Amino acid sequence: MAHIVQFEHLKIPLEDIKAATDNFAYDNCIGQGGFGKVYTGNIIHSAKGKVVVALKRLDPKFGQGDTEFWKEIMMLSNYRHENIVSLLGYCDDSGEKILAYEYASKRSLDLHLANKDLNWAQRLKICLGAARGLEYLHAPADTQLRVLHRDIKSSNILLDENWIAKISDFGLSKFGPANKYFTYLVSNAVGTLGYCDPLYAETGFLTKESDVYSFGVVLFEILCGRLCVDNKDKHRPLVGLARESYEKNIIDEIIFDSVKDDIKPDSLNVFTEIAYQCLNRKREERPLMTQIVEALETALKHQCPEAHKAGILNVKVLRTMDLKRRSFFARSRPYVILKLTESSLPCAKKTKVKDKVNPEWHEEFTFYVDNIDVQRLNIWVLDAALEKQHNIVGMAFLLLENLTPEYQELLDLYIFNVEYRSSIMGNIVIEVVFKPLAHGQIPYTQTEYTSAIHKALARTLKGGGVLVVIVHEARSLQGMNHMNPHVLMLFKDISMKTKTMTNNKDPIWEEVFTFMSEQPPTNETLQLKVISSPMRFIHSEV
């Protein structure tokens, strides 16, 4: 088939899969569903090296054939999001149909519904992650085709080592035009008992609201700590019970015991209201996924009103992988620029330039975070192969609100083409940890640069702190060779510089710079150099 050629680079030899799973040994089987079995093993991946993968081996007798197999490959290759499982490869040798995914070490959500150690804030973050993934499918930013999943359920929501939710299993998905009006696709109803939209089951008409209904079922599962339908217990089916409990204002009676005392009333009210709306019998009265995301964000803020939003973000840039070059023979000298958005203080940091396509950096950087809920770390990868013009390879980004405070995370992020978001330019691997500052010490009212010193004093880390440098002006720079000055600062191997002031021997900068330190100062020195030239591109020290 012609469309298969574009995915040829993802193909994994059957012998490699057999070696990874010990020929599909029982001990390597980690799950079984309505499609076949799932195994785990180590595979050598072209971009990531040796990685642990989950291998879904489709069984033809369960009804998933060529159409579903290739649909999932196409879907996961074109729709990439932090909350959607990543496809690493496939195998169609010798009649086999095997899909290789990133391994989710916590496995699927259904296994953790009754986990007594999973508190309400963690459950909300899982709901929010899954909602964002489904929101992206319903309204993708870089394509006109909406994806209707058709089988949203807790067993199809995977959890990685950081408890980040990832939607999986797209074999039954349908595509449709992404407009704000109803999207109807006539189809034979499929799905899972207990999660399937009754109107879809009755009429065969599928809309994005069918996914919303299924997601509402998952929300109540997380609240109640149980599956919607379970043949092993004698509980009532959850949907009817949840509707009745909400309408009678007795929702407390069905909440999972281990989180009942943990949930704050305002958080519960917002959560149950949106979950109930998802189960509305009238499709047009069900919320959009965008509205669900907003409601869950509000529920989380009510649950964690004293969350430490300000703090220190430590980022260690490890390596890039599988970076694309302008041509096979082109020289590559990549480097990385990190920049925090919505920051009250200057916050751009840069790695060293490396003479290698996929280098190892292992360089650490520290940022001051004003508000973890709204800020994002932009990660630009550039190429300095041309001396006078540095080309942008692509950009990755990290939403800080997805980080768990005080928990170091190893992240493998896609580097997207800046112009075409669906085009992947490679991967970048970083280590990050967010360390909140003590609540109550942090003022939020300062907006002008003159508040920077007060901010540094109020937000100092125990044992370390923030060095704030305000460069005001220079006066009467001497000589004809000093007409385009800028100031270069160096502190503990971190360099920053002001803007270049053209044709100005009495420049006024009024720029603020911050240097972060987790250790108390000893013999460190702040070095400042005023550099200028008669021409903007030829510099010498003043």
N, C-alpha and C positions, 0 to 999 in steps of 0.2 A: 504494500500500500504506500502511496506517495507520501502521505503525511507522517509516516514512520521515520523517514530519513532525518528529519529535523531533531529527532530525539536519540539518534544513534550514539551520541557521545555519552548518554546516560546508561548504556547497556553494560550489564555485568555478566561475565561468563558463568554458566551454570556450575562449572567445576569450582569456581571461587566461592559460590554460595554453599555448595555441599561441604567444602572444606571448613567454612565458617560455622556451619551448623552441625558438623560431624554427621553429614548425610541425613539431616533432618531428625536428629536424635531426640528422643522424648524429653531428655533433661534440658534441651535447649528450647523447648516449646513454652512460650510464656502466655499463650492465650488461644482461644478458639471462639469463632463467631459464626454468623450465617453465611460466611464466604469461604471458610476454610480455617487454617491455623496460622498463628504468628510465632516466629522463631526469633531468637537473638543470636548475634555473632559479630565477629570482627571482620571488617572488609577494608581493603586498601582503596581509598577514594582518591581520584585524580587531584582534587583540590585540597582535601582535608587530611590526607595521609591515612593512617590506620585509625578507623573509627568504629564505635559500637553502633550497630544498626538494628532496626526491627524489620524483619522480613515477612511480609504477608504473602502466603502461598495460597493462591486462589484454587478452589476445588470446583471443577466444571459442574458437578452434580448439584451444587448449590445455586446455580443459575447465573453466575457472573461469567460472561464470555468475553470475546474480543472487544465488543463495544464498550462495556463497562471498564475493561482493563485500560484501553487507550484513552478513554475519556478522563480517567483519573490521572494518567500521565500528563495529558494536555493541560488539565485543570491546574495541577500543582506546579507545572512548569511556568505557567503564565500568571498565576495569582500568588503573590508572595507577601506574607505579612507575619509579624512576630507571633500572632495568635492563630496561625494556620500551620499545620505540620509540614515540614520540608521533605520533599522527595529527593532522595540521593541517587536513585537508579532503578533499573528494572531488569528482568530476565524473561525472555520468551523462547529460550532454547528447548528443543526436544519436547514440545507440547506444554511446557511449563508456563505459568503466568505468575511471576513473583515481583512484588513491589518492595523496594528498600527505602525505608524512612529513617529520619533522625530518631534516635532512641530516646523515648520519654521514660526516664528512670522511675518515676512515680506511677507509671502506667496510666490507667484510665480513672476518671472521676468516680464512676460507680463503686469502685473499690474503697473509696474514702468517705462516702456519704455518712457512714456511722463511725468515723474516726473521732474518738473523744479528744484527741490532741489537736484537732483542727478547729481553731477558735473562729468567732464570727467575722472578725476583720479579715482573716485569711480566706474564709469562704466568700466574702464579698469580693476580694481581689480576684479569685478564681472566676466568679460570675462576670466580673467586669472584663477580664481578659477574653473570655469566650464571647461576650457580647460585642467587643471590639472586632474580633475576628469575623463574626457574622455580619456586623455592620459593614465591614469592608467588602464582603461578598455581595451584599445587597446593593451597595453603592460604591463600586470601585472607582478610584480616582483616575486611573490610567487606561480604562477601557469602557466601551459603551455596553458591554454585555454583563448583565447581572447574573449571579449564580444563585440558584435555589437549591439548597442542600438536599432536602427531602428526607433526611434521616437524622435530625438533631436529637441526640439523647446523651445521657451521662457517660455511657460506655464509648461514645465517639468523641469525647473531650479528653484529650491526653494531658498529662501533667509532667513537666520536666523537673530536673533536680531542684529548681528554684520555685516550684509550684506555679509556674506560668502555664496558663491554659492554652491548648492548641487544638483547634478543630480538625478532625480527621475523617477519613472514609468518604470519598467523593464519588464512589462508583455509581450511585443513583442520582447524582446531581443533574440539573437541567439548566440551560442557559436561556436568557431572555433579554429583551431590550431594557436598559436601565433608565427608565423615566419615572417621574414622580407619581404617575397614575398607576392604576392596577395593571399587573402583568399576568395575563391568563395563559396557561399552557394546558391544552387538553391532554390528559395522560391517564394511563391506568394507574390507579392509586397504589403506591408502595409506601413502606415505612414500617415502624415497629409499634406493636400493640401498646396502648397507653400513652404514646407520644404523638400519634398521628392526628392531625386536624380532622375533626368529625366531618366538616363540610367537604374537605378534600376526599375523604373516604367515601362519602355518599355520592358526590357528583363527579369526581375525577378531575375537577377544575383546580389547578394548582396556582397559588399566588405566593408572594413573599410572606404574606401573613400566615401561611401554613407553617413556615419555619418559626415565626414568632410564637405561634401556639405551642409548638414543641419546646421552644426555649423556656416558655412559661412553666411547663411541666418540670423542666430541669431546675428552675429556680425554686420551686416548692420542694423538690427532692433535697436540695442543699439545705433548705430551712428545716425540713422535717427529719433529715438524716436517714432516709429510706428510699427505696426504689418506688416508682409509681405503681408498678404491678409486680408482685413477688409471689410465686406459687409456693414458696417455702414457709410463708407466714399467713396468718388469717386476717390481716389488716384489710380494710376496705381499699379499693382503688383510690389512689391519691387525688386525682383531679376532682372527683365529686366531693370528697372529704374537704379538700382545700377550699373549694367554692363555698360550700355550706358553712365552714368555720369562719371564713372571712365575712360572709353576709350576716351571720349571727353575732359577729364581733367576739368570737371565742377562739381566735387564732392561736392564743397561748397554749391551748390544749393539745395542739398537734406539733408544736416546736420540739425539736430534738433536745432531750434533757440536758445534754452536756453543754449546750450553748444558750439555753433558755435564760439563765441568770446573767449571761454575758452581753446580751443584746440590749442596746439602749433604745428606749421607746421611739424616738424620732427616726432612728435608723430602721427599726422594724416597720413603722408605719409607711415610710417611703418604699421600702422593699416589697412589702405585701401588696401595696396598692398597684405597683407596676406589674408584679407577677400575676395578680388577679386580672388586670386589664389584658394581659397576653392571652388569657383563657376565655376571653369574651366570645360568646357564640356568634356575634356579628363581626365579620371580618373587618369591616370598615371602622369599627370602634377599637380595634387592636392598635397598639402603639407601633411606631416605626422603631427600627433598631437604634437609630440615633437618639430617640427619646428614652429608650431603655438604658443606653449607655449613660445619658445625663442623669437619670434617676439613680442608677447604681453608684455613680460618682457622688451624688448627694448623700445617699445612704452611708457610704464609706466616710464621708466628712462628718456626718452626725455621730458615727461610731467612734471616730478618732479625732475629736475636736482639738485635742491637745497634742496632736501629732507634731513632731519637731520638723517644721518645714525648712528651716535654715540649717546649714551644716557645711561640712567639708566633703568634697567628692575627690577621691583618689582614683586616678586612671593610669593603668599601665598598658602601654601599647606594645603588644607582643610581636605580631607578624601580620603580613598580608599573604593571601593565597590565591593562586589562579588569576592574577591580574592580567587584564587584556592590554596588549600593546598596539601602537599605531600600525606596526607591521612586524612580521616575524624577525626581521633583521634589525629592527630599530633598537637603539640603545635605550635603556630604561634606568632612571635614577629617581626612584620614588621617595616621597616624604609625606608626613601626615601633619595636618593642622587641626587642632581641637578648639572648638569655640562653643561657649555656653550661651544659649539664647536668653533673652529677658533678664540680663544681668545688670545690676546697678554699678558694677565695677568692671574695668577692662579685664578680659578673660581669655584671650587667644594664646594658645601654646603650640609649639612646633617641634617635631622630631628632627633628628639629623637626616641629611640626604644620604641614601645608600646606593651603591653601584651594583644593584642586583634587582632582578625582576620581582622576586618575592622575598624580601629581606626579613631578618629578625632584628627588632629594635630593643625590646625590653627596657624601654624608657618610661619613667614614672612622672606624672604631673598631678598637681593639686589645684582644685578650684574651690572658690567660695560659692555656695549655693544660697540664693535668697529664698526661694520657694520651690521645693521639690515637686509640688503639684503642677506647676505650670512650665518649668524650664526643661529644656532639651539640650542634649549634647550633640552638636553637629561635628561629624568627623570627615574632613575633606582629605582625599588622597590626590596628590599632585605629582607631576613628573618634571624633573629639572634637567632632562636630557638636553634641551636647548637652553643655552646660557642666558639669553636675553628674554626668553618667553617660556614661562612654566605652564604646562598644560594641565587642566583639571581632568583627572582620570574618572572620578566619580565621588559620591558622597554616601556615607552611612549615617544613621542617627540613632540616638537612644533616648527614649522618654524616661526621665528620671523617676516619675511616679511609679514605674514598674519595678523599681529597686526595693529590696527589703533592707531597711536600715541595719547597719552593723554586720551585714552578711556579705562576704566577698563572693563575687560571681564571675565566672569565666564565660564570656559571651562571644559568639561567632556571628558576626553581622554581615549582611549583604551590602556590597558597595554598588549603589545604583548609578546608572547614567543620569546626569543632571537633567538632560533634555527629555529622555525617554525612560520614565520610571520603571517600566516593565523590563528594561534591558539591564542585565546584571554584569558588572565589570570585574567582579571578583569578590573576595571575602576579606574581612579584617577581624583579627582575634584580639580582644582586650580583656583585662581584669579590672573590675570596678568595685568600689565599696563606698557607701554613703554613711558618714558619721554625723548624726544630728548634734547640734549644739543644745545646751541646757535651755529648756523652755522657761520663759519669763525673763530671760536676759536679752532678748532680741527685739529691738525697736524696729518698727516697719514704716515709720513716717519720713525718714530722711530720703530726700530725692536729689539734692544738689551735691556737687563734688565736695563742698566744704564739710559735709557730714561724714566724710570717709574716715577721718581719724576717730571720731566718736564711735563709728560703727566697728572699727578695728578693736577698740577697747572693750566694747560691749559683747563682741562675738569671738573673743579669743579662746582658742582651744586650751584645755588644761595641758600644760607642758610645752605648748607651742603658741603660734599666733599668726597674725596678719601684719605684714609690714606694708604700710601705705605710703606711697611717694607721690607728692603733688609737684609737678614741674610747672612753675609759674612763668618765668621769663629769663631772658639773657639780655645784657645791656652792653652796648658799645663794643661789639666784636670787632677786633682790629684786623686790618689788612683787606686788600681787594679780593683775596682768595676765599673769603668767608661770607658769602652772600646767600647761601642756601643751607642753613644749619638745621640739625636735628640732634637730639640727646639720646645717647645709648646708655642703658643701665644694665649692670650685671650683678646678680646676687645669687650665690650658691648654685652656679651653673645655669641659672635661668636668666635669659636676656630679654629686654623689652626696649622699645624705642618710641620716641615721639614722632609726630608728623614732621615732614620737611617743610620749613618755612621759606618760600621762594623769595629771593631778592630782599632780604630783611636782615639787617645787622642788629636790630633790637627786637627780636622775636618774642611774642607772648603766646605761650602754649595753653596754660591752664588745663593740663591733662593729668588724670589720676591713674596710678598704676598700683597693683597689689602683688606682693610676693607672699606665698603661703609657706609656713614652716610648722611641722608637727613636733619639732624638738626645740627646746629653748636655745636662744643664740649663745654662741661661745665666742669664737674669734672671727666670725664672719664680717666681711666688709662689703658695703654697697659701693660699687664703682660706677662713676658717672663720667661719660666722655661727651664733649660737644664736638660734633663732626660736621664739616661743611666743605664747600668747594665753589669755584667760580662757575661750574656747570653742575647740574643736578645729578649727573650719573658718574662724576669723578669726585671721590670724597677723600678728605684728609682730616686729621685731628687738629682742633683749634688749640 
